[in-house]
Amino acid sequence: MEELLDRITVDPDVLVGKPVIKGTRIPVYLIVGQVANGLTTKEIIKEYPRLKEEDVKAALLYASKLVESEVILTL
């Protein structure tokens, strides 16, 4: 499953370094946001035909890893 993360790239020259799907300018946050808004993988791919099902999975896995590594501060 970790190989999915190879589909994500971060380049300071592309979208100011935001994580995107490799070979596109489609940011991870856009995909995650669409899933959060109830779109299915099929609907996302229909809207962004350059994406593949694995790209959507990669975006969700990337977001999951990001949240997993966050440090929670309690006041």
Buried (B, 14 or more C-beta within 10 A) or exposed (E): EEEBEEBBBEEEEBBEEBBBBBEBEBBBBBBBEBBEEEBEBEEBBEEBEEBEEBBBBBBBBBBEEEEEEEEEEEE
